[in-house]
Amino acid sequence: MSLVSSSRSPVFSFVVVADTHINEDESLSSSPYQTNALANARARYVFQDIAAMSPAPRFVVHLGDIVHPVPSLPSFMQAVENFRSISSSVKVPIHLVPGNHDVGDKRVQGMPADQVCDAYLDTYRKAFGRDYYAFDEGPLRLVLVNSLLINSGLDEEVRQREWLEEQLSSAGDRRIFLFMHYPPYIYSEDERGNYDNIDQPGRDWLLDLMRRPQVEATFAGHVHNFWYDRVGEGEFYMLPSTAFLRHDFTEFYRTAPDVEFGRGDAEKFGYFIVDVYADGHVAHSVRTLGRQVSGDSEAFAPVDQFLTHPKTSMLDNMGVELRHPWAESMQITATGGVQEFGRKWARNDYPLLALWEMGVKLSKVPVLDLEEQESRTRMQLMARMGHRYVVTTLGLPRGAQSVDELSRAGVAAYEVNFPSAQFEMHRHALKTRRETDGVQIFYSPILSHDPDQYDGQHFNHVIKAGFSLEDLDGVAQTMSASRQAGEIDGVTVRITPDQDLLYAYREMRAFHERTGCEILASLKLAGPSLAKERADDAANVASVAQTIVLSRASSGIRYIYDTFMDVDRGYFPRHAFIDRHFNPRPMARAYCCLNALLSGLGDCQLTDVDKATAESLEFKAGNQSFRLVCATAAGFRQLEHLPSGAAVLDLASGQYTNAASVLEEAEADGLLHVVLITLK
């Protein structure tokens, strides 16, 4: 597996895997779900993927639920043997912590299986070795915790407790990473005990340890879903499974789940690659998409992985608008199975995961997100790793937050929306707010009359905001004077999908150079009719690819796509970066690929901006030359004459290919295709 990352070279990397649930048989499982029967083939893919990593990781940590049969079943040892065989392709050390399927469920009433006991611990140790231990690697101390012992009442609980406290106390200057199966909590530190967390009093004891200043990160499994939080100064990650989704949490979905009522939502399966630096770490999510390698086949086709993250991305002036709730909390229904006695609270962190995988650092949010405690707290959390926010308001901002509160929440700017007829009366107030809050102000006019609303037959009730490209000449003098007076920093410009992005770039750049105003380019994904869906993923890929290049080619323009998640109901239905199950669309993959490739190369220089077209855009970044091609078959015939050694990246799939394959596919389907060609 070839890794392309926006990160600088780490000291070393390691892999974290969770909940493989290896079965006793290749195609059978003690679970009634067909998804579970595929666990072995999916785990085999994961370990072969890890084995193919270049550069190789230093080690692998497995967070438990290594096998699916519990220790009381006669099939347990066969599943153990299968795990050994399946993971044997990995030649670096694999460190294991036990899960509830490996040693029994936690000690509490209402658990659905046999509970942890000395006999099951002995069985685990004979099969896998130690159930808790630590090792040092470079600047780190890695501490593996048996979370099933906590609150167990077993003699070993006391021994682990004393040992764990000693490991943290004796670490010296080493940074500490903790690994465990059960997370202490999934939603809040004071939540009620349930199947997915550690109960009191052990939870508070563990959280106190996690708050120690040298604890940099904690990784937990069990929940088969992604969540992120901080405990003290340490980052806290809950990982997805490689085998199946805990589908009670598909309650987050606004549309019906797919395979086996959500259990087989393979786009959420995956593992983590963690890059370790002298001054911190970056945890990358790798989606395996449920890929499989069968037991009787030696064939393995590694895929290219493009890794980026807000901590490492250099794409500072491009982002997305979060129209949907992006940190939504809700009560998860008690449907039975592992949750029978009441609902539990959980937060949907899948939009956040998608933002991280794309390396998005800039988001536009409604002022409601800043005003409400829960979303503001998440903004503050994200700001600590580089997220920045443009807060859009209807009318003047109310100034409810102090300068310090705005800074901690990562607020970089206000986008202030009101009709242009009110601009003169608000100029002084804009200046006061800008000086008081210490953030930038972008003025966005609300269009009070739009001739496009009526086409002679239909009248569309549509709100539009932002200057059009055609407006810019007429407002240049007024906006320039307002900027010089300290009232605004820039303006919002509205760009629709049918507009040529290169033309828009030239017009906005000229306006910026003439007025000194920065520009917030609002890139619309909706079509012209509020009643018709725009679902052109290929056009979206072309748009985001061109925009990323243009955003790196000049300062003074920030590009924000007006939709992050699909709109599949209401007005202007449209595709965007993620679907309503929060899974990435091709547009997100293209964003990730280009961000990972270009972040470390510095700014882009367009080779000849006056001759560039939407079909072919040549540019340089660092010491490399590129050509972005967005074309149908006719435009791709130029690929027949590429220089030797040119690399062709299909931005929709995120995989390297070759010129002949792209041309053949384009001729067969007649559709738009988007590739990035590295010329040298």
N, C-alpha and C positions, 0 to 999 in steps of 0.2 A: 504494500500500500504506500503510495507516494503522498507525503504530507506537504501541503502548501499553506503557510501560516503568515498572518500579519505580525506575529510576534518576532522579537529579536531572539537570537539563539539562547535557549535556557541553559542553566547549569546541568539539568537533566530533566527527563520526563518520566512519568509513570502512568499506569492505566488503572482505573477503578471499574470493576464489573460487579453487578448485583443481580441476585435472584435468577440464576440460570435454570433452576428447577429440573435438573437432569432426571430423566425417567429410567426405569429398569429395562425398558425395551425401546428400540429405535422408533417405533411407530405406535406404541401403546402408552397409556398413562393411567394412573389410579384416579386421575381427575376425569369427570365426565365431559369436559370440554375438548373439542377437537384441537383447539389452539394449543393446549398443553401437550398434545401428542407430538407436536412439531418442535418441542423445546430442545431436543438433542441436536437436531439438524441446525437449529438457529444458534445454539451455543457453539457448535463446531465451526460455523461460519465466523463467529466472534473471535474465537481463539486463533483461527487461521488468519483472520484479519490482523490481529495483534502480532502474530508471528511474522507477518509480511511488512510490518511497519518499518519505514526507513526515514530517519534513524530509529533504531530499536529503543523501546522503553527500558528503563533501568530495572523495573520490576512490575508486577501486577498485584493488586489487592482485590480479593473477592469478599463482598460484604455479607455473604451468607445466603441461606436457602440455596445451598450448592446443589442439593438433590431434592426431588419432590417427595418420594416415599419417606414417611417419618420413621424414626428408629424402631418403633414397635412392629413395623411391617417386615415380613420375610424378604421383601424385595429391596430393602434398604442397601444391603451390601452390593447387590448387583448394580444399583444406581451409582454407588461409589466407584465401582470398577469402571463404569461407563464414563464418569467424570474424568478419571485418570487418563483414559484413552483419548477422550475428546480434547482435553487440555494439553496433551503431550506434544502438540506442535509448537507450543510456546517454550522457548529454551531459557528464558530469564526466570528468576524465582517468582512463584505464585504464592502469595500469603493469604491465608484463609481466616475468616472469623465465622463462628457458627450462627445460623439462623434458626428460627423456630421449627422449620422442617428438618433441621439437622440434629437438634437436641431436645425438641419438645417446646410447646408454647409457654409463654410467661405464666407465672403463678397468679392467677386471678380467676374469680368465678366467671363462668360464661364463655370460656375459651372453647373453640370447636374441635380440639384434638388433645391428645395426651400432653401433659405438662412436663416441663424440665425436671429432671431428677438425676441422682448420682449414676444410675444405671445407664441412662441415655448419654450422659457426659462421658462415661467410660467407653461406650460404643463409638462416640464421635472421635475420641482421642486415639482409639485403635485404628480408626479409618483415616483420620486426617492429621493427627498430631495435636499440638497444644491448642487450647481454645482461647487463650489470651497470652499475649507476649508483646515485646517491643524490639525495635532495631533502629540503629542510627544509619543515616545515609546522607553524606555531605553535610549541609547545614541543618538537617532535619532530624528530629526524633519521631518515628512512626510508631504509634501506640494502637494495638489491636485489642478491642474490648469485647468480652462476652456479655452482651447486654441482657441475655436471658438469665444470667445470675442475679441481676439487680432485682431486689425485692423477693428473691426466691426462698430465702430462709435457709438455704443450704450452707454448710460449713465453708464451701468454696467461695461464697459471696463475700465473706469477711476477708478471706485471703486476697481475693482480687481487689477489694476496696483498698486495703493497705498497700498492696503492690502498685495500684494505679496512682495513688497519691504520691508514693515514693518516686515513680517514674517521672511525674511532672516536676516534683521538687528537685530532682537530681539532674534535670536536663541542662542546667547552666544556661549558656547563650543559645542553645539550639532552639529552633522554632518547632513547635509541636503540631503534628497532624494526628487527629483521632479518627478511628474507623470502628464502626459498630453496625449491627443489624437493625435493631429497633431504634428509631429516632426518639429523643426525649419528648418531642411534640411535633405536630404537623402544622398547627395554626397559631397557637399562642402558648406561652410558657405556663399559663394557669388553666389550660383547658382540662375538661374532665378526662378521666381515664377511659380509653377505648381500645379496640383491637390493634390500633396503629401506633400507640405511643407507650412510653414507660410510665408506670404509675408512681404515685407518691408512696413513701418519702424518697425513694431512690432518684426520682426525677430531679428534685431540687439539689440533691447532692451532686449529681452529674452536671447539672447546669452551672453550679458553682465552680466546678473544675473547668468547664468550657469557657468560663469568663476570665480565667487567669490570662494575664497579658501575653504570655508566650504561646498560647494556643492560637494558631493562625487559621486552622481549618478543621472542620468536622464533616465526615462523610457517613451517611446512613442509608440503608436499603429498606427492605420490607414493604414499602408502600407502593412500589411498582409505578410510581409517578414522580414527576419533577417538582420539587419545591426549593426555595432559597430564602434564607434569612441570615441574620447576624445574631450571635450571642456574645455580648460584650464587644470586643474588637475582632473576634474570630468569625470567619464566614462559615455558614452551615448549609450543606448541600444534601438534599435527599434525591436519590437516583432512580431512574426508570429501570425496569427489568429488561433482560434480553429475550424473555420467553412470552410474557403476556402482560396485559394491562389490568390493574385492579379496577374493574369496570363499574364499580359503584360510584366512582368519581366521574364517570361520563355524565353525571347529573349536571356538570358544567355546560354540556352541549346545549345549543338551542335547536339543533336538528337531531333526528334519531341516529344513534350510533349504527355502525355497519356490522362487521363480522362478529358473530356470536355476542350481539348486544354490547359491543364495545371491547370485549376481552381481546379480540384479535385486531385492534387498531395498531397495526404493525409500524405505522409511521412514527409512533412514539417509543418504539423499542430502541435500546442503544446502551452505550457505555460512555465513560469519560476518559479523556486524555488530560493529564495535569502537567503543565509546564512549570518548573520550579526555577525561580530566579534568586539572585542574591538579596533582592528587596521585595519579594512577594511571590505570588503564584497566579496562574491563569488556568481555570478549569474549563475545558472545551467539551461540549456535548457532541457525540458522534452518533448519528441516527443510522441504525443498521437496516431499517425498513423491513425487518423480518426475513432478510435474506437467509438462505439455507445452503448447507453442504451435506449431502447424504452420506451415510456411513460406508456405502459400497462404492463411493466415487472419490478419486484423488484429485479431481478437477477443482481448482479454486481460481476464481477470477477477481483479483483485488480491484477495488475502485479507488479513484483519486479522492482525497479528502482535503477540502479547503476549510481552514480553521481561522476564524477571526473572533474578536470579542471587543466590547467597548474599552477594556483596559489596554488593548494593543492597537485598535483601529486608529488610523490617521485621517479618516473620512469625517472631518469635523463639521463641514458645512453642507451636509445632506442628511435627510431623515424622513420621518413619517408622522402623519397626524393620527392620534389615537382617538378615533371617534367612538369606538366601543369601549366599555369598561376594560381596563387592562390589568387590574389588580382586584378583581371582583371576589368577594367572600359570600358564601352561602352555606346553608345547612344541607348536609348530604343525607338523603332519605335512608332510613333504616329498612332495607328491603329484605332482610334475612341474611343467611349465610354467615358472614363474620360480623355483621352489625344488626343486632336484633333489638337491643334495649335502648332505644332513643336515637335521635339524630346527632350528628357531629358537625362542627364547623370546619370548613376548609376554604382556602383561597386558590383561585385559578392562576397559576404561575406560567401556564403555557404561552400566553402572549409574550411574557418576559423572556422565556427561553428562546422564542423565535427572534426577538430583538437581539439577544446576545449572539445567537448563531450567525446573524447577519452582520454583527458588529455595529449596530445602530447606536449612535451617541447623542443624536439630536431628535427630539420629539416635540410635536405641538400638542398641547392638551387644553381642554376647556378650563376656565377659571374655577369651575366646580372641583376639579382635582386638587387645586391649591387650597381651597376653602375647607374641604372635608378632611377630617383628621386621618382617616385610614389611608386614603390615597396620598395625602401629603407626607405621611410617614414613609410610604413606599418610595415617593420621590426622593426623600432625604436619603433613604437607604441606597437607591440607585445612583444618586449624585456622588456618593463616595467612591464609585468606580468609574466616574467619567461621564455619566449621563447628564445632558443639559436639556432644558425645557423652554419652549416658547409658549407662553400662556396667552390664549386668545380670549378677548373680552368683548362683550357688546356694550359699547359706551366706555367711559373712562374707568380705569381700574380703581377699586375702592380703597386701596392702600391698607388692607386689613392686616398685612404681615410686615414685620420690621425688616430692615436691610439684612440683618443676620438671619432671620427666618427664610427670606428669599434666597440668600446665598446657600444655606444648608439644604434647601430643597432643589438646588441646581437651576434656579430660574435665571435664564440668560436674557430674556426679552419679553416684553408684552407686545402682542399684536392687538391694536386698538381699532375696533370696527364702529364706524358711524358714518352717516351720509356726508358727502362732500360739502353740502350746503352748510353744515355745522362746523366746518374746519376752522374758520376764522374765530368763532366764539370759543373754541376749545384750545387754542394755541397756548395760551398762558397756563392752563391747567395741565397740558401735556408737558410743558417745561418743568412745572413744579413737581409732577409725578416722577419725571425722569431724574431730576436732581435728588428727590427725597428717597426713592427706592434704589437708585444706583444700578438700574438695569436699562437695557436698550428699549426704545419705543419704535415700533413699526406701525405706520398708519395704513389702514386698509379701508378704503371707501366702500360703503354699501350702495349698490346700484339701485336707485329708486325708480328708474325707467329703463326697460330693456326692450328694444324692438323685436328681439327674438322670441319674446313671450307669446306672441300671436302670429301664427303662420297663415292666417286667412281662414282656418277651420278650427284649430285647436288653440286654447289658451292655457299656458302652463303657469301655475303658481310656483315660482322658483325664486329663492333668495340668492343673489350673487354678491360677492364681495371681492375687493382687490381691483387694482387698475388693470385694464387690458393693455396689450402692447401698443395698441393704437392711441391710447390715452397719454402715453409717456411724454411725447413732445409738448402737448398742451399744458401739462402740469409741472414741467421741469423747473421753471423759474420759481414757482411758489414753493415747491418741495425743497429746492436748493436753499431758498431763504429761510425756510423753517428749520432745516438742518443747521445752517450757520447760526441761527438764533438759539440753538440748543434745545429745540422743542421735540424733534424727532431724530432718529438715527437713520431711518430708511422707510421704505414703502413695500407693500405687498403687491405682487403682480400675478394675475391669474393667467394660467396657461392651460388650454384644453388639449385633449388627446390628438385632435386633428391638426394642431399647429406644429410647424417644423421647429424642432428644438434648436437646430443650429441658427436659424433665423432669430428665434427668441433670444438665444445667447448673445448674438451680435447686438440686438436692440437693447437688451438689458445692460450689457457691458458699456455701450455708448452712453446710456442714461447715467450709469454709475460714474463714468469718467467726467461727464458734463456737470453733474450736480453734487458729487461726493456722497450721495445717498446710497446706503447699502440696500440690497433688494432681497426680499423674502419671496422666492418664486413658489407659488402654490400650484403644484402640478395635479390637475384633475384626472381622475380615472373614469369618471362617468361619461356615458355617451350623451348625445344631444337631446334625447327624449327621456323624460323622467319615468316613462312607462315601459321602456325596453331595456333589457339587460345588455351590458357590455361585458363580454366574457372572452375577449381576445388576449389569451395569455402570451402568445407570440409577440404581439404588438407591445404588451407590457414589458416583456423582456428586452425588446429593442429600445424602448423608452428608458428603462432604468440603466441599461448599459451606456447609452449615449450620455445620459445625465451624469453618471459617475465620472466619466471622462471629462465632461465639460466642467463639472464642479471642481476638478483637480487642476483645471487649466487657468483659472483666474480667481482672484479674491473679490470680495464685495458682493457675491451672490450666494445665498443659501437656498438650496432646493429642498422642499418638503412635499412629498406625495400626500394628497389629501385623504387617503384611505389606506389603512394598514390591514384590516380584516375585511373579507368579502361582505358586501351588502346583498342579502338574498331575499329581502322583503322590504316593503315600504317604497320609497322613491329612489329613482336612479339605481336599480340593482346593478352590481358590477363585481368583477373579480379584482382582487388586490394581492397582497403578499402572502396572506394565510387564509385558509378556508374556515368554515364555521366549526370545524373540529380542531381549529388552531394548528393545523398542519401546513407546512410550507408549500406554496405554489412555485412554479418555475421562476417567477419574478424574484422571490426570496433567494432562490439558489443563485441566480445571476448576481444579485447584490453581494452575496457572501463571496462568490468566486472572485469578483473584481476587487472587492475590498481586501481579501487575503492576498491577491496578487500584487496590487498596486500600493498598498499602505506603506510598505517598506522602501518604495522607490522614489519618494519625493513627489513634487508636482509634475503634472503632465504638460507637455508642450505640443500644441497642435502643429503638425508639420506644415500645413498650408490651410488656414482656417477659411480663406476666401474661396478655395476650390473644394473644400470638404463638402460632402453630401450626406444625407441621412442614410444612404446605402453603403457608403464607404468613408470611414473616418480614420486617418492615420495620425499617430501621435508618438511621442517619446516620453519615457519615464525612466529616470536614472540613466543607465547606459544601454537600455533596451528600446527597440522599436516595435510598435504594434500597429495592427490594422483591425479595426472593428467593422465587421461586415454584417449588415442587416438587410437581407435580400431574399428574393425568390430564386428559382433555378437560373434565370438569365443572369442575375448579378453574381451568382456563385461560379460561373464559368471562368472567372478570373483566377479561381483557386487552382486551375490546372497548371498555372505557371508560377507557383510559389517557389521561392528559393529553397535550396536544399537545407534541411535542418529546421525549417519552420514548424512550429507547434500550433495545432488547431484545437481550440477549446470550444466545445458546444456549451453555450451559456445556459440553455434551457435545462439540460441534463446535468451540468456540472462535471462533465467527463471529457477527457481528451479523446480526439478521434483523428481522422485523416481527411484530406481534401476530397478524395474520391468518394468516401462514404457520405459526406455532407452533400455533394453534388447529386449523387444517386438518390438520396432521400428527398432532396428538394425537387428533383425532377419527377419523382414518384407521387408526392403529395401536393405539389404546386403551392405550398404554403410558405410563409415567411420563416426564415431561419436566421439565427443570430450566433455568430462565432467571433471569438477573439483570436487573432493570429499573432503569435510572437515571431517576429521576423528575424531578430538577432539579439 
